[in-house]
Amino acid sequence: MAFRPDLADFGAFYEQTYQVAFRTALGIVRDSALAADVTQDAYAAAYQERERFRGEAPGQAWLHRIVVNTALTAVRRRRPVVHEIRIVEAAGRHAGPDEADRVALLQALNELSPRHRAAVILRYYHGYDYEMIAKILGTTTSNVGAMLTRARDRLRAELDAPVTAVAGAAR
């Protein structure tokens, strides 16, 4: 088998990447039970396809492509029940914006399409560059830029909407 070192021991690869893969799925599907199913399905697919891994990207990026595609398929097949998910806490980042800001951000993220949410998570949570995001999402780098621009615009509009509505009501 010609695996890259990060896939040579799939059990170790699983242990090292599970939490990140789960958080990625959770950010896309917005339901912890469905995210757990998506993550397990993604690892099963990755294990079956591990010999076809060409090593053009790190193993974790290859896995993210599988997780994102599995999550997007799950969202299309089943409209998940939307629970209040605290992505910030799930990621272990307790410092940051106050509770009201976090709730507003989560609500704004919920308004994005699953594909745009995936792009935002890959860019701003995982720190991937446009080229890697394009590979993971199966698109072009220019499309990634357009998706992120639309997502940021939508997030700004969603986050500004309550302030505008309150300001408009005061007139």
Chimera marker file (.cmm) of the C-alpha trace (Angstrom):
<marker_set name="trace">
<marker id="1" x="0.000" y="0.000" z="0.000" r="1" g="1" b="0" radius="0.5"/>
<marker id="2" x="1.334" y="3.409" z="-0.924" r="1" g="1" b="0" radius="0.5"/>
<marker id="3" x="-0.270" y="5.538" z="1.803" r="1" g="1" b="0" radius="0.5"/>
<marker id="4" x="1.116" y="8.850" z="2.876" r="1" g="1" b="0" radius="0.5"/>
<marker id="5" x="2.439" y="8.720" z="6.451" r="1" g="1" b="0" radius="0.5"/>
<marker id="6" x="-0.682" y="10.402" z="7.870" r="1" g="1" b="0" radius="0.5"/>
<marker id="7" x="-2.832" y="7.565" z="6.483" r="1" g="1" b="0" radius="0.5"/>
<marker id="8" x="-0.459" y="4.637" z="7.043" r="1" g="1" b="0" radius="0.5"/>
<marker id="9" x="-2.113" y="3.846" z="10.390" r="1" g="1" b="0" radius="0.5"/>
<marker id="10" x="-5.789" y="4.560" z="9.748" r="1" g="1" b="0" radius="0.5"/>
<marker id="11" x="-6.672" y="4.017" z="13.407" r="1" g="1" b="0" radius="0.5"/>
<marker id="12" x="-4.218" y="6.710" z="14.467" r="1" g="1" b="0" radius="0.5"/>
<marker id="13" x="-5.432" y="8.956" z="11.638" r="1" g="1" b="0" radius="0.5"/>
<marker id="14" x="-8.999" y="8.503" z="12.922" r="1" g="1" b="0" radius="0.5"/>
<marker id="15" x="-7.995" y="9.358" z="16.492" r="1" g="1" b="0" radius="0.5"/>
<marker id="16" x="-6.065" y="12.447" z="15.387" r="1" g="1" b="0" radius="0.5"/>
<marker id="17" x="-8.730" y="13.843" z="13.085" r="1" g="1" b="0" radius="0.5"/>
<marker id="18" x="-12.096" y="12.779" z="14.510" r="1" g="1" b="0" radius="0.5"/>
<marker id="19" x="-12.872" y="15.910" z="16.557" r="1" g="1" b="0" radius="0.5"/>
<marker id="20" x="-12.033" y="18.249" z="13.690" r="1" g="1" b="0" radius="0.5"/>
<marker id="21" x="-14.068" y="16.145" z="11.239" r="1" g="1" b="0" radius="0.5"/>
<marker id="22" x="-17.024" y="16.055" z="13.627" r="1" g="1" b="0" radius="0.5"/>
<marker id="23" x="-16.940" y="19.826" z="14.169" r="1" g="1" b="0" radius="0.5"/>
<marker id="24" x="-16.843" y="20.355" z="10.405" r="1" g="1" b="0" radius="0.5"/>
<marker id="25" x="-19.894" y="18.121" z="9.932" r="1" g="1" b="0" radius="0.5"/>
<marker id="26" x="-21.651" y="19.802" z="12.861" r="1" g="1" b="0" radius="0.5"/>
<marker id="27" x="-21.089" y="23.229" z="11.370" r="1" g="1" b="0" radius="0.5"/>
<marker id="28" x="-22.705" y="22.133" z="8.109" r="1" g="1" b="0" radius="0.5"/>
<marker id="29" x="-25.612" y="19.958" z="9.261" r="1" g="1" b="0" radius="0.5"/>
<marker id="30" x="-26.362" y="21.853" z="12.544" r="1" g="1" b="0" radius="0.5"/>
<marker id="31" x="-27.524" y="18.724" z="14.369" r="1" g="1" b="0" radius="0.5"/>
<marker id="32" x="-25.169" y="16.783" z="16.640" r="1" g="1" b="0" radius="0.5"/>
<marker id="33" x="-26.750" y="13.352" z="16.058" r="1" g="1" b="0" radius="0.5"/>
<marker id="34" x="-26.714" y="13.825" z="12.305" r="1" g="1" b="0" radius="0.5"/>
<marker id="35" x="-23.150" y="15.187" z="12.487" r="1" g="1" b="0" radius="0.5"/>
<marker id="36" x="-22.043" y="12.028" z="14.317" r="1" g="1" b="0" radius="0.5"/>
<marker id="37" x="-23.662" y="9.885" z="11.609" r="1" g="1" b="0" radius="0.5"/>
<marker id="38" x="-22.087" y="11.980" z="8.859" r="1" g="1" b="0" radius="0.5"/>
<marker id="39" x="-18.675" y="11.727" z="10.483" r="1" g="1" b="0" radius="0.5"/>
<marker id="40" x="-18.878" y="7.954" z="10.804" r="1" g="1" b="0" radius="0.5"/>
<marker id="41" x="-20.109" y="7.608" z="7.212" r="1" g="1" b="0" radius="0.5"/>
<marker id="42" x="-17.242" y="9.812" z="6.039" r="1" g="1" b="0" radius="0.5"/>
<marker id="43" x="-14.654" y="7.701" z="7.868" r="1" g="1" b="0" radius="0.5"/>
<marker id="44" x="-16.171" y="4.515" z="6.457" r="1" g="1" b="0" radius="0.5"/>
<marker id="45" x="-15.909" y="5.982" z="2.943" r="1" g="1" b="0" radius="0.5"/>
<marker id="46" x="-12.366" y="7.210" z="3.615" r="1" g="1" b="0" radius="0.5"/>
<marker id="47" x="-11.312" y="3.792" z="4.845" r="1" g="1" b="0" radius="0.5"/>
<marker id="48" x="-12.751" y="2.114" z="1.754" r="1" g="1" b="0" radius="0.5"/>
<marker id="49" x="-11.064" y="4.650" z="-0.541" r="1" g="1" b="0" radius="0.5"/>
<marker id="50" x="-7.752" y="4.953" z="1.336" r="1" g="1" b="0" radius="0.5"/>
<marker id="51" x="-5.777" y="3.115" z="-1.326" r="1" g="1" b="0" radius="0.5"/>
<marker id="52" x="-6.931" y="5.638" z="-3.925" r="1" g="1" b="0" radius="0.5"/>
<marker id="53" x="-5.579" y="8.561" z="-1.861" r="1" g="1" b="0" radius="0.5"/>
<marker id="54" x="-2.946" y="10.108" z="-4.148" r="1" g="1" b="0" radius="0.5"/>
<marker id="55" x="-1.332" y="12.378" z="-1.590" r="1" g="1" b="0" radius="0.5"/>
<marker id="56" x="-1.884" y="15.579" z="-3.580" r="1" g="1" b="0" radius="0.5"/>
<marker id="57" x="-3.039" y="17.232" z="-0.351" r="1" g="1" b="0" radius="0.5"/>
<marker id="58" x="-2.605" y="16.378" z="3.331" r="1" g="1" b="0" radius="0.5"/>
<marker id="59" x="-4.716" y="13.493" z="4.560" r="1" g="1" b="0" radius="0.5"/>
<marker id="60" x="-6.814" y="15.810" z="6.707" r="1" g="1" b="0" radius="0.5"/>
<marker id="61" x="-7.764" y="17.939" z="3.679" r="1" g="1" b="0" radius="0.5"/>
<marker id="62" x="-8.674" y="14.758" z="1.777" r="1" g="1" b="0" radius="0.5"/>
<marker id="63" x="-10.841" y="13.736" z="4.737" r="1" g="1" b="0" radius="0.5"/>
<marker id="64" x="-12.470" y="17.186" z="4.856" r="1" g="1" b="0" radius="0.5"/>
<marker id="65" x="-13.554" y="16.770" z="1.251" r="1" g="1" b="0" radius="0.5"/>
<marker id="66" x="-15.240" y="13.487" z="2.160" r="1" g="1" b="0" radius="0.5"/>
<marker id="67" x="-16.835" y="14.968" z="5.309" r="1" g="1" b="0" radius="0.5"/>
<marker id="68" x="-18.113" y="18.049" z="3.471" r="1" g="1" b="0" radius="0.5"/>
<marker id="69" x="-19.562" y="16.003" z="0.609" r="1" g="1" b="0" radius="0.5"/>
<marker id="70" x="-21.178" y="13.534" z="3.030" r="1" g="1" b="0" radius="0.5"/>
<marker id="71" x="-22.630" y="16.396" z="5.097" r="1" g="1" b="0" radius="0.5"/>
<marker id="72" x="-23.997" y="18.201" z="2.041" r="1" g="1" b="0" radius="0.5"/>
<marker id="73" x="-25.620" y="14.975" z="0.859" r="1" g="1" b="0" radius="0.5"/>
<marker id="74" x="-27.150" y="14.416" z="4.303" r="1" g="1" b="0" radius="0.5"/>
<marker id="75" x="-28.590" y="17.934" z="4.345" r="1" g="1" b="0" radius="0.5"/>
<marker id="76" x="-30.121" y="17.445" z="0.906" r="1" g="1" b="0" radius="0.5"/>
<marker id="77" x="-31.663" y="14.108" z="1.917" r="1" g="1" b="0" radius="0.5"/>
<marker id="78" x="-33.003" y="15.142" z="5.269" r="1" g="1" b="0" radius="0.5"/>
<marker id="79" x="-33.877" y="18.524" z="6.625" r="1" g="1" b="0" radius="0.5"/>
<marker id="80" x="-32.368" y="18.318" z="10.102" r="1" g="1" b="0" radius="0.5"/>
<marker id="81" x="-34.046" y="19.696" z="13.181" r="1" g="1" b="0" radius="0.5"/>
<marker id="82" x="-32.251" y="22.914" z="13.963" r="1" g="1" b="0" radius="0.5"/>
<marker id="83" x="-30.941" y="22.934" z="17.509" r="1" g="1" b="0" radius="0.5"/>
<marker id="84" x="-29.037" y="25.766" z="19.081" r="1" g="1" b="0" radius="0.5"/>
<marker id="85" x="-25.478" y="24.619" z="18.475" r="1" g="1" b="0" radius="0.5"/>
<marker id="86" x="-22.682" y="26.366" z="20.188" r="1" g="1" b="0" radius="0.5"/>
<marker id="87" x="-19.981" y="25.987" z="17.566" r="1" g="1" b="0" radius="0.5"/>
<marker id="88" x="-17.614" y="28.141" z="19.568" r="1" g="1" b="0" radius="0.5"/>
<marker id="89" x="-17.834" y="25.847" z="22.637" r="1" g="1" b="0" radius="0.5"/>
<marker id="90" x="-17.756" y="22.700" z="20.492" r="1" g="1" b="0" radius="0.5"/>
<marker id="91" x="-14.504" y="23.944" z="19.044" r="1" g="1" b="0" radius="0.5"/>
<marker id="92" x="-13.083" y="24.538" z="22.500" r="1" g="1" b="0" radius="0.5"/>
<marker id="93" x="-12.876" y="28.289" z="22.045" r="1" g="1" b="0" radius="0.5"/>
<marker id="94" x="-14.500" y="29.729" z="25.150" r="1" g="1" b="0" radius="0.5"/>
<marker id="95" x="-12.980" y="33.188" z="24.806" r="1" g="1" b="0" radius="0.5"/>
<marker id="96" x="-14.423" y="35.620" z="22.347" r="1" g="1" b="0" radius="0.5"/>
<marker id="97" x="-17.667" y="37.420" z="21.736" r="1" g="1" b="0" radius="0.5"/>
<marker id="98" x="-20.271" y="37.584" z="24.437" r="1" g="1" b="0" radius="0.5"/>
<marker id="99" x="-23.272" y="35.234" z="24.464" r="1" g="1" b="0" radius="0.5"/>
<marker id="100" x="-25.584" y="37.547" z="22.498" r="1" g="1" b="0" radius="0.5"/>
<marker id="101" x="-22.976" y="37.914" z="19.747" r="1" g="1" b="0" radius="0.5"/>
<marker id="102" x="-22.479" y="34.142" z="19.584" r="1" g="1" b="0" radius="0.5"/>
<marker id="103" x="-26.197" y="33.479" z="19.328" r="1" g="1" b="0" radius="0.5"/>
<marker id="104" x="-26.525" y="36.118" z="16.598" r="1" g="1" b="0" radius="0.5"/>
<marker id="105" x="-23.590" y="34.631" z="14.685" r="1" g="1" b="0" radius="0.5"/>
<marker id="106" x="-25.011" y="31.105" z="14.940" r="1" g="1" b="0" radius="0.5"/>
<marker id="107" x="-28.399" y="32.313" z="13.725" r="1" g="1" b="0" radius="0.5"/>
<marker id="108" x="-26.720" y="34.121" z="10.820" r="1" g="1" b="0" radius="0.5"/>
<marker id="109" x="-24.696" y="31.000" z="9.935" r="1" g="1" b="0" radius="0.5"/>
<marker id="110" x="-27.923" y="28.988" z="9.966" r="1" g="1" b="0" radius="0.5"/>
<marker id="111" x="-29.270" y="31.275" z="7.227" r="1" g="1" b="0" radius="0.5"/>
<marker id="112" x="-26.441" y="30.345" z="4.843" r="1" g="1" b="0" radius="0.5"/>
<marker id="113" x="-26.832" y="27.476" z="2.423" r="1" g="1" b="0" radius="0.5"/>
<marker id="114" x="-24.988" y="24.322" z="3.518" r="1" g="1" b="0" radius="0.5"/>
<marker id="115" x="-22.419" y="24.785" z="0.743" r="1" g="1" b="0" radius="0.5"/>
<marker id="116" x="-21.708" y="28.389" z="1.769" r="1" g="1" b="0" radius="0.5"/>
<marker id="117" x="-21.530" y="27.279" z="5.410" r="1" g="1" b="0" radius="0.5"/>
<marker id="118" x="-18.982" y="24.641" z="4.364" r="1" g="1" b="0" radius="0.5"/>
<marker id="119" x="-16.869" y="27.264" z="2.595" r="1" g="1" b="0" radius="0.5"/>
<marker id="120" x="-16.973" y="29.561" z="5.649" r="1" g="1" b="0" radius="0.5"/>
<marker id="121" x="-16.007" y="26.714" z="7.998" r="1" g="1" b="0" radius="0.5"/>
<marker id="122" x="-13.164" y="25.568" z="5.764" r="1" g="1" b="0" radius="0.5"/>
<marker id="123" x="-11.793" y="29.107" z="5.394" r="1" g="1" b="0" radius="0.5"/>
<marker id="124" x="-12.314" y="30.721" z="8.774" r="1" g="1" b="0" radius="0.5"/>
<marker id="125" x="-12.321" y="27.752" z="11.106" r="1" g="1" b="0" radius="0.5"/>
<marker id="126" x="-9.790" y="25.456" z="9.427" r="1" g="1" b="0" radius="0.5"/>
<marker id="127" x="-7.786" y="28.204" z="7.727" r="1" g="1" b="0" radius="0.5"/>
<marker id="128" x="-7.604" y="26.583" z="4.295" r="1" g="1" b="0" radius="0.5"/>
<marker id="129" x="-6.623" y="28.745" z="1.351" r="1" g="1" b="0" radius="0.5"/>
<marker id="130" x="-8.912" y="29.173" z="-1.652" r="1" g="1" b="0" radius="0.5"/>
<marker id="131" x="-7.096" y="26.521" z="-3.671" r="1" g="1" b="0" radius="0.5"/>
<marker id="132" x="-7.555" y="23.856" z="-1.001" r="1" g="1" b="0" radius="0.5"/>
<marker id="133" x="-11.191" y="24.844" z="-0.447" r="1" g="1" b="0" radius="0.5"/>
<marker id="134" x="-11.758" y="24.554" z="-4.196" r="1" g="1" b="0" radius="0.5"/>
<marker id="135" x="-10.318" y="21.025" z="-4.141" r="1" g="1" b="0" radius="0.5"/>
<marker id="136" x="-12.418" y="20.041" z="-1.140" r="1" g="1" b="0" radius="0.5"/>
<marker id="137" x="-15.647" y="21.466" z="-2.578" r="1" g="1" b="0" radius="0.5"/>
<marker id="138" x="-14.893" y="20.380" z="-6.131" r="1" g="1" b="0" radius="0.5"/>
<marker id="139" x="-15.036" y="23.860" z="-7.635" r="1" g="1" b="0" radius="0.5"/>
<marker id="140" x="-12.739" y="26.639" z="-8.850" r="1" g="1" b="0" radius="0.5"/>
<marker id="141" x="-10.810" y="29.116" z="-6.723" r="1" g="1" b="0" radius="0.5"/>
<marker id="142" x="-12.745" y="32.000" z="-8.269" r="1" g="1" b="0" radius="0.5"/>
<marker id="143" x="-16.005" y="30.302" z="-7.293" r="1" g="1" b="0" radius="0.5"/>
<marker id="144" x="-14.676" y="29.902" z="-3.747" r="1" g="1" b="0" radius="0.5"/>
<marker id="145" x="-13.981" y="33.636" z="-3.657" r="1" g="1" b="0" radius="0.5"/>
<marker id="146" x="-17.481" y="34.374" z="-4.912" r="1" g="1" b="0" radius="0.5"/>
<marker id="147" x="-19.053" y="31.952" z="-2.414" r="1" g="1" b="0" radius="0.5"/>
<marker id="148" x="-17.152" y="33.501" z="0.496" r="1" g="1" b="0" radius="0.5"/>
<marker id="149" x="-18.030" y="37.014" z="-0.638" r="1" g="1" b="0" radius="0.5"/>
<marker id="150" x="-21.734" y="36.107" z="-0.845" r="1" g="1" b="0" radius="0.5"/>
<marker id="151" x="-21.533" y="34.343" z="2.522" r="1" g="1" b="0" radius="0.5"/>
<marker id="152" x="-19.846" y="37.336" z="4.189" r="1" g="1" b="0" radius="0.5"/>
<marker id="153" x="-22.393" y="39.702" z="2.641" r="1" g="1" b="0" radius="0.5"/>
<marker id="154" x="-25.241" y="37.509" z="3.865" r="1" g="1" b="0" radius="0.5"/>
<marker id="155" x="-23.699" y="37.268" z="7.343" r="1" g="1" b="0" radius="0.5"/>
<marker id="156" x="-23.291" y="41.055" z="7.491" r="1" g="1" b="0" radius="0.5"/>
<marker id="157" x="-26.896" y="41.538" z="6.389" r="1" g="1" b="0" radius="0.5"/>
<marker id="158" x="-28.181" y="39.003" z="8.927" r="1" g="1" b="0" radius="0.5"/>
<marker id="159" x="-26.089" y="40.462" z="11.744" r="1" g="1" b="0" radius="0.5"/>
<marker id="160" x="-27.093" y="44.038" z="10.867" r="1" g="1" b="0" radius="0.5"/>
<marker id="161" x="-30.790" y="43.218" z="10.332" r="1" g="1" b="0" radius="0.5"/>
<marker id="162" x="-31.885" y="43.332" z="14.003" r="1" g="1" b="0" radius="0.5"/>
<marker id="163" x="-30.084" y="46.638" z="14.515" r="1" g="1" b="0" radius="0.5"/>
<marker id="164" x="-31.695" y="48.100" z="11.395" r="1" g="1" b="0" radius="0.5"/>
<marker id="165" x="-35.134" y="46.810" z="12.416" r="1" g="1" b="0" radius="0.5"/>
<marker id="166" x="-34.801" y="48.312" z="15.884" r="1" g="1" b="0" radius="0.5"/>
<marker id="167" x="-33.513" y="51.599" z="14.482" r="1" g="1" b="0" radius="0.5"/>
<marker id="168" x="-36.351" y="51.675" z="11.937" r="1" g="1" b="0" radius="0.5"/>
<marker id="169" x="-38.943" y="51.017" z="14.652" r="1" g="1" b="0" radius="0.5"/>
<marker id="170" x="-37.676" y="53.975" z="16.681" r="1" g="1" b="0" radius="0.5"/>
<marker id="171" x="-38.389" y="56.451" z="13.882" r="1" g="1" b="0" radius="0.5"/>
<link id1="1" id2="2" r="1" g="1" b="0" radius="0.2"/>
<link id1="2" id2="3" r="1" g="1" b="0" radius="0.2"/>
<link id1="3" id2="4" r="1" g="1" b="0" radius="0.2"/>
<link id1="4" id2="5" r="1" g="1" b="0" radius="0.2"/>
<link id1="5" id2="6" r="1" g="1" b="0" radius="0.2"/>
<link id1="6" id2="7" r="1" g="1" b="0" radius="0.2"/>
<link id1="7" id2="8" r="1" g="1" b="0" radius="0.2"/>
<link id1="8" id2="9" r="1" g="1" b="0" radius="0.2"/>
<link id1="9" id2="10" r="1" g="1" b="0" radius="0.2"/>
<link id1="10" id2="11" r="1" g="1" b="0" radius="0.2"/>
<link id1="11" id2="12" r="1" g="1" b="0" radius="0.2"/>
<link id1="12" id2="13" r="1" g="1" b="0" radius="0.2"/>
<link id1="13" id2="14" r="1" g="1" b="0" radius="0.2"/>
<link id1="14" id2="15" r="1" g="1" b="0" radius="0.2"/>
<link id1="15" id2="16" r="1" g="1" b="0" radius="0.2"/>
<link id1="16" id2="17" r="1" g="1" b="0" radius="0.2"/>
<link id1="17" id2="18" r="1" g="1" b="0" radius="0.2"/>
<link id1="18" id2="19" r="1" g="1" b="0" radius="0.2"/>
<link id1="19" id2="20" r="1" g="1" b="0" radius="0.2"/>
<link id1="20" id2="21" r="1" g="1" b="0" radius="0.2"/>
<link id1="21" id2="22" r="1" g="1" b="0" radius="0.2"/>
<link id1="22" id2="23" r="1" g="1" b="0" radius="0.2"/>
<link id1="23" id2="24" r="1" g="1" b="0" radius="0.2"/>
<link id1="24" id2="25" r="1" g="1" b="0" radius="0.2"/>
<link id1="25" id2="26" r="1" g="1" b="0" radius="0.2"/>
<link id1="26" id2="27" r="1" g="1" b="0" radius="0.2"/>
<link id1="27" id2="28" r="1" g="1" b="0" radius="0.2"/>
<link id1="28" id2="29" r="1" g="1" b="0" radius="0.2"/>
<link id1="29" id2="30" r="1" g="1" b="0" radius="0.2"/>
<link id1="30" id2="31" r="1" g="1" b="0" radius="0.2"/>
<link id1="31" id2="32" r="1" g="1" b="0" radius="0.2"/>
<link id1="32" id2="33" r="1" g="1" b="0" radius="0.2"/>
<link id1="33" id2="34" r="1" g="1" b="0" radius="0.2"/>
<link id1="34" id2="35" r="1" g="1" b="0" radius="0.2"/>
<link id1="35" id2="36" r="1" g="1" b="0" radius="0.2"/>
<link id1="36" id2="37" r="1" g="1" b="0" radius="0.2"/>
<link id1="37" id2="38" r="1" g="1" b="0" radius="0.2"/>
<link id1="38" id2="39" r="1" g="1" b="0" radius="0.2"/>
<link id1="39" id2="40" r="1" g="1" b="0" radius="0.2"/>
<link id1="40" id2="41" r="1" g="1" b="0" radius="0.2"/>
<link id1="41" id2="42" r="1" g="1" b="0" radius="0.2"/>
<link id1="42" id2="43" r="1" g="1" b="0" radius="0.2"/>
<link id1="43" id2="44" r="1" g="1" b="0" radius="0.2"/>
<link id1="44" id2="45" r="1" g="1" b="0" radius="0.2"/>
<link id1="45" id2="46" r="1" g="1" b="0" radius="0.2"/>
<link id1="46" id2="47" r="1" g="1" b="0" radius="0.2"/>
<link id1="47" id2="48" r="1" g="1" b="0" radius="0.2"/>
<link id1="48" id2="49" r="1" g="1" b="0" radius="0.2"/>
<link id1="49" id2="50" r="1" g="1" b="0" radius="0.2"/>
<link id1="50" id2="51" r="1" g="1" b="0" radius="0.2"/>
<link id1="51" id2="52" r="1" g="1" b="0" radius="0.2"/>
<link id1="52" id2="53" r="1" g="1" b="0" radius="0.2"/>
<link id1="53" id2="54" r="1" g="1" b="0" radius="0.2"/>
<link id1="54" id2="55" r="1" g="1" b="0" radius="0.2"/>
<link id1="55" id2="56" r="1" g="1" b="0" radius="0.2"/>
<link id1="56" id2="57" r="1" g="1" b="0" radius="0.2"/>
<link id1="57" id2="58" r="1" g="1" b="0" radius="0.2"/>
<link id1="58" id2="59" r="1" g="1" b="0" radius="0.2"/>
<link id1="59" id2="60" r="1" g="1" b="0" radius="0.2"/>
<link id1="60" id2="61" r="1" g="1" b="0" radius="0.2"/>
<link id1="61" id2="62" r="1" g="1" b="0" radius="0.2"/>
<link id1="62" id2="63" r="1" g="1" b="0" radius="0.2"/>
<link id1="63" id2="64" r="1" g="1" b="0" radius="0.2"/>
<link id1="64" id2="65" r="1" g="1" b="0" radius="0.2"/>
<link id1="65" id2="66" r="1" g="1" b="0" radius="0.2"/>
<link id1="66" id2="67" r="1" g="1" b="0" radius="0.2"/>
<link id1="67" id2="68" r="1" g="1" b="0" radius="0.2"/>
<link id1="68" id2="69" r="1" g="1" b="0" radius="0.2"/>
<link id1="69" id2="70" r="1" g="1" b="0" radius="0.2"/>
<link id1="70" id2="71" r="1" g="1" b="0" radius="0.2"/>
<link id1="71" id2="72" r="1" g="1" b="0" radius="0.2"/>
<link id1="72" id2="73" r="1" g="1" b="0" radius="0.2"/>
<link id1="73" id2="74" r="1" g="1" b="0" radius="0.2"/>
<link id1="74" id2="75" r="1" g="1" b="0" radius="0.2"/>
<link id1="75" id2="76" r="1" g="1" b="0" radius="0.2"/>
<link id1="76" id2="77" r="1" g="1" b="0" radius="0.2"/>
<link id1="77" id2="78" r="1" g="1" b="0" radius="0.2"/>
<link id1="78" id2="79" r="1" g="1" b="0" radius="0.2"/>
<link id1="79" id2="80" r="1" g="1" b="0" radius="0.2"/>
<link id1="80" id2="81" r="1" g="1" b="0" radius="0.2"/>
<link id1="81" id2="82" r="1" g="1" b="0" radius="0.2"/>
<link id1="82" id2="83" r="1" g="1" b="0" radius="0.2"/>
<link id1="83" id2="84" r="1" g="1" b="0" radius="0.2"/>
<link id1="84" id2="85" r="1" g="1" b="0" radius="0.2"/>
<link id1="85" id2="86" r="1" g="1" b="0" radius="0.2"/>
<link id1="86" id2="87" r="1" g="1" b="0" radius="0.2"/>
<link id1="87" id2="88" r="1" g="1" b="0" radius="0.2"/>
<link id1="88" id2="89" r="1" g="1" b="0" radius="0.2"/>
<link id1="89" id2="90" r="1" g="1" b="0" radius="0.2"/>
<link id1="90" id2="91" r="1" g="1" b="0" radius="0.2"/>
<link id1="91" id2="92" r="1" g="1" b="0" radius="0.2"/>
<link id1="92" id2="93" r="1" g="1" b="0" radius="0.2"/>
<link id1="93" id2="94" r="1" g="1" b="0" radius="0.2"/>
<link id1="94" id2="95" r="1" g="1" b="0" radius="0.2"/>
<link id1="95" id2="96" r="1" g="1" b="0" radius="0.2"/>
<link id1="96" id2="97" r="1" g="1" b="0" radius="0.2"/>
<link id1="97" id2="98" r="1" g="1" b="0" radius="0.2"/>
<link id1="98" id2="99" r="1" g="1" b="0" radius="0.2"/>
<link id1="99" id2="100" r="1" g="1" b="0" radius="0.2"/>
<link id1="100" id2="101" r="1" g="1" b="0" radius="0.2"/>
<link id1="101" id2="102" r="1" g="1" b="0" radius="0.2"/>
<link id1="102" id2="103" r="1" g="1" b="0" radius="0.2"/>
<link id1="103" id2="104" r="1" g="1" b="0" radius="0.2"/>
<link id1="104" id2="105" r="1" g="1" b="0" radius="0.2"/>
<link id1="105" id2="106" r="1" g="1" b="0" radius="0.2"/>
<link id1="106" id2="107" r="1" g="1" b="0" radius="0.2"/>
<link id1="107" id2="108" r="1" g="1" b="0" radius="0.2"/>
<link id1="108" id2="109" r="1" g="1" b="0" radius="0.2"/>
<link id1="109" id2="110" r="1" g="1" b="0" radius="0.2"/>
<link id1="110" id2="111" r="1" g="1" b="0" radius="0.2"/>
<link id1="111" id2="112" r="1" g="1" b="0" radius="0.2"/>
<link id1="112" id2="113" r="1" g="1" b="0" radius="0.2"/>
<link id1="113" id2="114" r="1" g="1" b="0" radius="0.2"/>
<link id1="114" id2="115" r="1" g="1" b="0" radius="0.2"/>
<link id1="115" id2="116" r="1" g="1" b="0" radius="0.2"/>
<link id1="116" id2="117" r="1" g="1" b="0" radius="0.2"/>
<link id1="117" id2="118" r="1" g="1" b="0" radius="0.2"/>
<link id1="118" id2="119" r="1" g="1" b="0" radius="0.2"/>
<link id1="119" id2="120" r="1" g="1" b="0" radius="0.2"/>
<link id1="120" id2="121" r="1" g="1" b="0" radius="0.2"/>
<link id1="121" id2="122" r="1" g="1" b="0" radius="0.2"/>
<link id1="122" id2="123" r="1" g="1" b="0" radius="0.2"/>
<link id1="123" id2="124" r="1" g="1" b="0" radius="0.2"/>
<link id1="124" id2="125" r="1" g="1" b="0" radius="0.2"/>
<link id1="125" id2="126" r="1" g="1" b="0" radius="0.2"/>
<link id1="126" id2="127" r="1" g="1" b="0" radius="0.2"/>
<link id1="127" id2="128" r="1" g="1" b="0" radius="0.2"/>
<link id1="128" id2="129" r="1" g="1" b="0" radius="0.2"/>
<link id1="129" id2="130" r="1" g="1" b="0" radius="0.2"/>
<link id1="130" id2="131" r="1" g="1" b="0" radius="0.2"/>
<link id1="131" id2="132" r="1" g="1" b="0" radius="0.2"/>
<link id1="132" id2="133" r="1" g="1" b="0" radius="0.2"/>
<link id1="133" id2="134" r="1" g="1" b="0" radius="0.2"/>
<link id1="134" id2="135" r="1" g="1" b="0" radius="0.2"/>
<link id1="135" id2="136" r="1" g="1" b="0" radius="0.2"/>
<link id1="136" id2="137" r="1" g="1" b="0" radius="0.2"/>
<link id1="137" id2="138" r="1" g="1" b="0" radius="0.2"/>
<link id1="138" id2="139" r="1" g="1" b="0" radius="0.2"/>
<link id1="139" id2="140" r="1" g="1" b="0" radius="0.2"/>
<link id1="140" id2="141" r="1" g="1" b="0" radius="0.2"/>
<link id1="141" id2="142" r="1" g="1" b="0" radius="0.2"/>
<link id1="142" id2="143" r="1" g="1" b="0" radius="0.2"/>
<link id1="143" id2="144" r="1" g="1" b="0" radius="0.2"/>
<link id1="144" id2="145" r="1" g="1" b="0" radius="0.2"/>
<link id1="145" id2="146" r="1" g="1" b="0" radius="0.2"/>
<link id1="146" id2="147" r="1" g="1" b="0" radius="0.2"/>
<link id1="147" id2="148" r="1" g="1" b="0" radius="0.2"/>
<link id1="148" id2="149" r="1" g="1" b="0" radius="0.2"/>
<link id1="149" id2="150" r="1" g="1" b="0" radius="0.2"/>
<link id1="150" id2="151" r="1" g="1" b="0" radius="0.2"/>
<link id1="151" id2="152" r="1" g="1" b="0" radius="0.2"/>
<link id1="152" id2="153" r="1" g="1" b="0" radius="0.2"/>
<link id1="153" id2="154" r="1" g="1" b="0" radius="0.2"/>
<link id1="154" id2="155" r="1" g="1" b="0" radius="0.2"/>
<link id1="155" id2="156" r="1" g="1" b="0" radius="0.2"/>
<link id1="156" id2="157" r="1" g="1" b="0" radius="0.2"/>
<link id1="157" id2="158" r="1" g="1" b="0" radius="0.2"/>
<link id1="158" id2="159" r="1" g="1" b="0" radius="0.2"/>
<link id1="159" id2="160" r="1" g="1" b="0" radius="0.2"/>
<link id1="160" id2="161" r="1" g="1" b="0" radius="0.2"/>
<link id1="161" id2="162" r="1" g="1" b="0" radius="0.2"/>
<link id1="162" id2="163" r="1" g="1" b="0" radius="0.2"/>
<link id1="163" id2="164" r="1" g="1" b="0" radius="0.2"/>
<link id1="164" id2="165" r="1" g="1" b="0" radius="0.2"/>
<link id1="165" id2="166" r="1" g="1" b="0" radius="0.2"/>
<link id1="166" id2="167" r="1" g="1" b="0" radius="0.2"/>
<link id1="167" id2="168" r="1" g="1" b="0" radius="0.2"/>
<link id1="168" id2="169" r="1" g="1" b="0" radius="0.2"/>
<link id1="169" id2="170" r="1" g="1" b="0" radius="0.2"/>
<link id1="170" id2="171" r="1" g="1" b="0" radius="0.2"/>
</marker_set>
